[in-house]
């Protein structure tokens, strides 16, 4: 059993119940779109058992809470809020990237159009902070609940900054590795850092919040770098997206940014040419081969390993129970080696 399966077995049923309690079952289109995106219903509102995603962020919060000696069940509203915020960003991200699929199904914007998908994302954002307020009813002090709200709200702002930077890079012919890592720290690292920080806070260890967020940010960068690898070289039957999807969407992911900065003049010219036109399946395959031959695939793997290694070192700064520390170490390994 993988570490993710173990954590889902430990926390999953309670987390699922908390998430479902956050979404009104009122028969409205807004609730149906949200429930569809979360994998609970089909497009017509009938019960379904679609891929719900990995739930990494809420699992990290619950694990961190338990790791510092807290009652993980008290952290459930915060964990659910994190997952709802994450899914708000995914719906909007799919719109902005024109990604047609999410978790092996048509994205919300494909099913209901861009305008309604924006509403679905906004609805998830609202539900997240409404659910976060339930922390105060689980034995969490008002001061701690307020601090969690501040951490999550700040993380949302930073994530939005990261998305703005991502779109800015996409519109430019070139990008640097420094710009890439600045974007990823915000777009992915901030929310994962918030998850671990909120976990130790609710667990009763406010002095460890800064170290927890630093660890989570490094873990988030490792996660995103590996996502960039899967976005070009992952298998569709596992990732739920077509192979080379990031190239077809002309994203400035790490392999492409590295090639634009360190690749041969011929490769840089070919990428520049491709990224001002529509990148079809054949062109995406050709570019993936070129990137592999140039060393971009190896560089991306090596960079993911480096960030995973940094996360492992930062893990040592957290006052965790030994068995929970081992779970975190297994999660680092999972994030670096996963296929989806």
C-alpha positions as a Python dict, from the first residue, in 0.01 Angstrom:
ca = {
    (1, 'X'): (0, 0, 0),
    (2, 'X'): (141, 340, -100),
    (3, 'X'): (168, 626, 148),
    (4, 'X'): (-117, 804, -29),
    (5, 'X'): (-338, 499, 9),
    (6, 'X'): (-246, 475, 377),
    (7, 'X'): (-333, 838, 437),
    (8, 'X'): (-660, 808, 248),
    (9, 'X'): (-747, 504, 459),
    (10, 'X'): (-669, 700, 777),
    (11, 'X'): (-826, 1036, 696),
    (12, 'X'): (-1020, 990, 373),
    (13, 'X'): (-1372, 899, 492),
    (14, 'X'): (-1386, 1184, 745),
    (15, 'X'): (-1239, 1429, 491),
    (16, 'X'): (-1489, 1323, 226),
    (17, 'X'): (-1779, 1374, 468),
    (18, 'X'): (-1644, 1718, 560),
    (19, 'X'): (-1616, 1816, 195),
    (20, 'X'): (-1966, 1700, 113),
    (21, 'X'): (-2104, 1893, 409),
    (22, 'X'): (-1951, 2208, 260),
    (23, 'X'): (-2140, 2191, -72),
    (24, 'X'): (-2516, 2261, -64),
    (25, 'X'): (-2733, 1986, -211),
    (26, 'X'): (-2993, 2234, -332),
    (27, 'X'): (-3054, 2125, -691),
    (28, 'X'): (-2903, 2440, -840),
    (29, 'X'): (-2674, 2445, -1141),
    (30, 'X'): (-2400, 2601, -929),
    (31, 'X'): (-2404, 2308, -685),
    (32, 'X'): (-2415, 2061, -973),
    (33, 'X'): (-2113, 2215, -1145),
    (34, 'X'): (-1916, 2215, -820),
    (35, 'X'): (-2016, 1855, -741),
    (36, 'X'): (-1926, 1750, -1096),
    (37, 'X'): (-1582, 1904, -1067),
    (38, 'X'): (-1528, 1731, -731),
    (39, 'X'): (-1617, 1397, -892),
    (40, 'X'): (-1944, 1327, -710),
    (41, 'X'): (-2194, 1353, -997),
    (42, 'X'): (-2206, 1341, -1376),
    (43, 'X'): (-2299, 1640, -1592),
    (44, 'X'): (-2670, 1565, -1542),
    (45, 'X'): (-2639, 1554, -1164),
    (46, 'X'): (-2657, 1177, -1128),
    (47, 'X'): (-2429, 1019, -864),
    (48, 'X'): (-2091, 925, -1005),
    (49, 'X'): (-1761, 795, -875),
    (50, 'X'): (-1514, 994, -1084),
    (51, 'X'): (-1151, 1062, -997),
    (52, 'X'): (-1159, 1317, -710),
    (53, 'X'): (-789, 1404, -728),
    (54, 'X'): (-509, 1325, -487),
    (55, 'X'): (-627, 1549, -198),
    (56, 'X'): (-261, 1620, -116),
    (57, 'X'): (-320, 1956, 55),
    (58, 'X'): (-585, 1848, 306),
    (59, 'X'): (-396, 1528, 381),
    (60, 'X'): (-85, 1732, 458),
    (61, 'X'): (-278, 1952, 700),
    (62, 'X'): (-428, 1655, 885),
    (63, 'X'): (-94, 1476, 896),
    (64, 'X'): (86, 1785, 1028),
    (65, 'X'): (-179, 1839, 1294),
    (66, 'X'): (-148, 1481, 1417),
    (67, 'X'): (229, 1494, 1383),
    (68, 'X'): (269, 1766, 1647),
    (69, 'X'): (32, 1589, 1886),
    (70, 'X'): (-298, 1751, 1790),
    (71, 'X'): (-640, 1598, 1726),
    (72, 'X'): (-653, 1571, 1347),
    (73, 'X'): (-1034, 1562, 1345),
    (74, 'X'): (-1037, 1918, 1478),
    (75, 'X'): (-850, 2025, 1164),
    (76, 'X'): (-1105, 1880, 921),
    (77, 'X'): (-1281, 2209, 837),
    (78, 'X'): (-945, 2364, 751),
    (79, 'X'): (-846, 2062, 543),
    (80, 'X'): (-1173, 2079, 350),
    (81, 'X'): (-1128, 2452, 297),
    (82, 'X'): (-783, 2393, 150),
    (83, 'X'): (-919, 2138, -95),
    (84, 'X'): (-1203, 2367, -199),
    (85, 'X'): (-962, 2656, -258),
    (86, 'X'): (-735, 2429, -460),
    (87, 'X'): (-1026, 2322, -678),
    (88, 'X'): (-1132, 2683, -727),
    (89, 'X'): (-788, 2747, -875),
    (90, 'X'): (-812, 2437, -1096),
    (91, 'X'): (-1141, 2543, -1255),
    (92, 'X'): (-1005, 2889, -1334),
    (93, 'X'): (-671, 2743, -1447),
    (94, 'X'): (-847, 2514, -1695),
    (95, 'X'): (-1028, 2815, -1841),
    (96, 'X'): (-714, 3024, -1876),
    (97, 'X'): (-511, 2738, -2022),
    (98, 'X'): (-800, 2613, -2237),
    (99, 'X'): (-739, 2265, -2095),
    (100, 'X'): (-1028, 2051, -2222),
    (101, 'X'): (-997, 1773, -1964),
    (102, 'X'): (-963, 1746, -1589),
    (103, 'X'): (-925, 1409, -1417),
    (104, 'X'): (-1024, 1203, -1721),
    (105, 'X'): (-1345, 1404, -1784),
    (106, 'X'): (-1436, 1719, -1976),
    (107, 'X'): (-1346, 2027, -1774),
    (108, 'X'): (-1626, 2237, -1625),
    (109, 'X'): (-1579, 2513, -1884),
    (110, 'X'): (-1616, 2259, -2165),
    (111, 'X'): (-1943, 2128, -2019),
    (112, 'X'): (-2105, 2460, -1924),
    (113, 'X'): (-1904, 2735, -2091),
    (114, 'X'): (-1646, 2979, -1963),
    (115, 'X'): (-1884, 3216, -1784),
    (116, 'X'): (-2055, 2947, -1579),
    (117, 'X'): (-1722, 2782, -1501),
    (118, 'X'): (-1599, 3113, -1356),
    (119, 'X'): (-1909, 3112, -1136),
    (120, 'X'): (-1833, 2755, -1024),
    (121, 'X'): (-1479, 2852, -928),
    (122, 'X'): (-1600, 3159, -741),
    (123, 'X'): (-1856, 2944, -561),
    (124, 'X'): (-1585, 2704, -443),
    (125, 'X'): (-1385, 2999, -309),
    (126, 'X'): (-1686, 3117, -107),
    (127, 'X'): (-1760, 2768, 24),
    (128, 'X'): (-1399, 2730, 135),
    (129, 'X'): (-1407, 3024, 373),
    (130, 'X'): (-1754, 2935, 498),
    (131, 'X'): (-1624, 2586, 583),
    (132, 'X'): (-1308, 2729, 743),
    (133, 'X'): (-1528, 2913, 993),
    (134, 'X'): (-1636, 2572, 1129),
    (135, 'X'): (-1294, 2536, 1294),
    (136, 'X'): (-1428, 2735, 1587),
    (137, 'X'): (-1689, 2466, 1651),
    (138, 'X'): (-1432, 2184, 1673),
    (139, 'X'): (-1252, 2295, 1987),
    (140, 'X'): (-1016, 2528, 1801),
    (141, 'X'): (-972, 2863, 1974),
    (142, 'X'): (-1109, 3172, 1797),
    (143, 'X'): (-756, 3314, 1782),
    (144, 'X'): (-623, 3002, 1608),
    (145, 'X'): (-919, 2989, 1370),
    (146, 'X'): (-862, 3353, 1279),
    (147, 'X'): (-493, 3290, 1219),
    (148, 'X'): (-580, 2998, 989),
    (149, 'X'): (-813, 3227, 795),
    (150, 'X'): (-532, 3479, 761),
    (151, 'X'): (-285, 3215, 643),
    (152, 'X'): (-529, 3077, 385),
    (153, 'X'): (-633, 3421, 258),
    (154, 'X'): (-268, 3526, 222),
    (155, 'X'): (-192, 3203, 37),
    (156, 'X'): (-482, 3265, -202),
    (157, 'X'): (-342, 3609, -285),
    (158, 'X'): (4, 3465, -347),
    (159, 'X'): (-139, 3185, -563),
    (160, 'X'): (-316, 3449, -773),
    (161, 'X'): (14, 3634, -807),
    (162, 'X'): (168, 3310, -929),
    (163, 'X'): (-105, 3259, -1185),
    (164, 'X'): (-59, 3615, -1313),
    (165, 'X'): (315, 3549, -1346),
    (166, 'X'): (245, 3221, -1525),
    (167, 'X'): (26, 3394, -1783),
    (168, 'X'): (280, 3674, -1824),
    (169, 'X'): (552, 3420, -1899),
    (170, 'X'): (324, 3245, -2146),
    (171, 'X'): (279, 3569, -2341),
    (172, 'X'): (653, 3635, -2371),
    (173, 'X'): (893, 3473, -2618),
    (174, 'X'): (1153, 3402, -2349),
    (175, 'X'): (1171, 3327, -1976),
    (176, 'X'): (1446, 3263, -1725),
    (177, 'X'): (1481, 2991, -1465),
    (178, 'X'): (1471, 3254, -1189),
    (179, 'X'): (1138, 3380, -1321),
    (180, 'X'): (1007, 3026, -1343),
    (181, 'X'): (1096, 2937, -984),
    (182, 'X'): (957, 3267, -857),
    (183, 'X'): (629, 3184, -1027),
    (184, 'X'): (615, 2825, -902),
    (185, 'X'): (692, 2918, -542),
    (186, 'X'): (380, 3133, -550),
    (187, 'X'): (148, 2932, -770),
    (188, 'X'): (205, 2590, -612),
    (189, 'X'): (432, 2631, -311),
    (190, 'X'): (218, 2885, -124),
    (191, 'X'): (-91, 2669, -77),
    (192, 'X'): (102, 2357, 16),
    (193, 'X'): (303, 2564, 262),
    (194, 'X'): (-22, 2696, 406),
    (195, 'X'): (-152, 2342, 446),
    (196, 'X'): (141, 2228, 661),
    (197, 'X'): (148, 2558, 851),
    (198, 'X'): (-223, 2545, 933),
    (199, 'X'): (-182, 2184, 1041),
    (200, 'X'): (85, 2251, 1304),
    (201, 'X'): (-105, 2561, 1416),
    (202, 'X'): (-429, 2372, 1481),
    (203, 'X'): (-222, 2093, 1635),
    (204, 'X'): (-107, 2332, 1905),
    (205, 'X'): (244, 2419, 1785),
    (206, 'X'): (233, 2782, 1667),
    (207, 'X'): (608, 2819, 1702),
    (208, 'X'): (659, 2573, 1415),
    (209, 'X'): (435, 2750, 1163),
    (210, 'X'): (716, 2932, 980),
    (211, 'X'): (929, 2616, 949),
    (212, 'X'): (624, 2418, 839),
    (213, 'X'): (540, 2666, 566),
    (214, 'X'): (901, 2669, 445),
    (215, 'X'): (898, 2289, 424),
    (216, 'X'): (563, 2290, 246),
    (217, 'X'): (680, 2547, -7),
    (218, 'X'): (981, 2334, -101),
    (219, 'X'): (756, 2030, -125),
    (220, 'X'): (523, 2229, -349),
    (221, 'X'): (803, 2326, -585),
    (222, 'X'): (912, 1961, -609),
    (223, 'X'): (549, 1870, -679),
    (224, 'X'): (519, 2129, -957),
    (225, 'X'): (851, 2042, -1119),
    (226, 'X'): (743, 1680, -1138),
    (227, 'X'): (404, 1792, -1272),
    (228, 'X'): (594, 1973, -1546),
    (229, 'X'): (773, 1649, -1626),
    (230, 'X'): (441, 1461, -1646),
    (231, 'X'): (289, 1739, -1857),
    (232, 'X'): (524, 1644, -2141),
    (233, 'X'): (634, 1287, -2077),
    (234, 'X'): (348, 1144, -1867),
    (235, 'X'): (114, 874, -1989),
    (236, 'X'): (-243, 984, -2067),
    (237, 'X'): (-403, 672, -1920),
    (238, 'X'): (-243, 765, -1586),
    (239, 'X'): (-240, 1146, -1586),
    (240, 'X'): (-585, 1194, -1740),
    (241, 'X'): (-442, 1442, -1992),
    (242, 'X'): (-300, 1384, -2342),
    (243, 'X'): (75, 1328, -2361),
    (244, 'X'): (253, 1654, -2442),
    (245, 'X'): (-46, 1853, -2320),
    (246, 'X'): (170, 2131, -2177),
    (247, 'X'): (343, 2174, -2513),
    (248, 'X'): (11, 2194, -2699),
    (249, 'X'): (-98, 2463, -2453),
    (250, 'X'): (237, 2640, -2508),
    (251, 'X'): (311, 2654, -2137),
    (252, 'X'): (645, 2782, -2011),
    (253, 'X'): (707, 2480, -1791),
    (254, 'X'): (1051, 2396, -1655),
    (255, 'X'): (1175, 2184, -1949),
    (256, 'X'): (1082, 2459, -2194),
    (257, 'X'): (1227, 2741, -1983),
    (258, 'X'): (1551, 2545, -1943),
    (259, 'X'): (1569, 2490, -2320),
    (260, 'X'): (1502, 2859, -2389),
    (261, 'X'): (1784, 2955, -2154),
    (262, 'X'): (2038, 2676, -2207),
    (263, 'X'): (1940, 2493, -2526),
    (264, 'X'): (2108, 2513, -2863),
    (265, 'X'): (2025, 2807, -3092),
    (266, 'X'): (1840, 2564, -3319),
    (267, 'X'): (1623, 2433, -3035),
    (268, 'X'): (1549, 2783, -2906),
    (269, 'X'): (1450, 2894, -3255),
    (270, 'X'): (1223, 2591, -3301),
    (271, 'X'): (1050, 2651, -2969),
    (272, 'X'): (1003, 3019, -3047),
    (273, 'X'): (853, 2928, -3384),
    (274, 'X'): (621, 2665, -3237),
    (275, 'X'): (501, 2882, -2949),
    (276, 'X'): (364, 3154, -3177),
    (277, 'X'): (145, 2903, -3363),
    (278, 'X'): (-96, 2627, -3276),
    (279, 'X'): (97, 2325, -3145),
    (280, 'X'): (-79, 2014, -3270),
    (281, 'X'): (-19, 1654, -3159),
    (282, 'X'): (252, 1591, -3418),
    (283, 'X'): (439, 1909, -3330),
    (284, 'X'): (409, 1831, -2958),
    (285, 'X'): (560, 1488, -3015),
    (286, 'X'): (842, 1638, -3219),
    (287, 'X'): (915, 1901, -2954),
    (288, 'X'): (912, 1641, -2677),
    (289, 'X'): (1173, 1436, -2863),
    (290, 'X'): (1386, 1745, -2922),
    (291, 'X'): (1367, 1839, -2554),
    (292, 'X'): (1462, 1488, -2449),
    (293, 'X'): (1759, 1478, -2682),
    (294, 'X'): (1874, 1820, -2560),
    (295, 'X'): (1875, 1708, -2197),
    (296, 'X'): (1560, 1884, -2075),
    (297, 'X'): (1401, 1562, -1950),
    (298, 'X'): (1709, 1470, -1746),
    (299, 'X'): (1737, 1826, -1612),
    (300, 'X'): (1373, 1823, -1501),
    (301, 'X'): (1414, 1488, -1324),
    (302, 'X'): (1730, 1611, -1154),
    (303, 'X'): (1568, 1936, -1044),
    (304, 'X'): (1267, 1755, -896),
    (305, 'X'): (1508, 1535, -699),
    (306, 'X'): (1695, 1841, -573),
    (307, 'X'): (1380, 2008, -445),
    (308, 'X'): (1259, 1683, -291),
    (309, 'X'): (1596, 1659, -117),
    (310, 'X'): (1558, 2014, 16),
    (311, 'X'): (1211, 1929, 146),
    (312, 'X'): (1358, 1627, 322),
    (313, 'X'): (1619, 1843, 495),
    (314, 'X'): (1361, 2104, 597),
    (315, 'X'): (1143, 1826, 739),
    (316, 'X'): (1408, 1788, 1007),
    (317, 'X'): (1312, 2130, 1148),
    (318, 'X'): (960, 2018, 1239),
    (319, 'X'): (878, 1876, 1586),
    (320, 'X'): (698, 1568, 1458),
    (321, 'X'): (629, 1230, 1613),
    (322, 'X'): (863, 967, 1458),
    (323, 'X'): (591, 770, 1282),
    (324, 'X'): (443, 1088, 1129),
    (325, 'X'): (788, 1204, 1021),
    (326, 'X'): (820, 872, 838),
    (327, 'X'): (485, 935, 665),
    (328, 'X'): (607, 1276, 551),
    (329, 'X'): (929, 1124, 420),
    (330, 'X'): (726, 868, 225),
    (331, 'X'): (512, 1151, 84),
    (332, 'X'): (822, 1331, -41),
    (333, 'X'): (927, 1015, -220),
    (334, 'X'): (577, 966, -361),
    (335, 'X'): (554, 1321, -496),
    (336, 'X'): (887, 1285, -671),
    (337, 'X'): (814, 944, -829),
    (338, 'X'): (437, 953, -895),
    (339, 'X'): (292, 894, -1242),
    (340, 'X'): (-20, 1112, -1201),
}
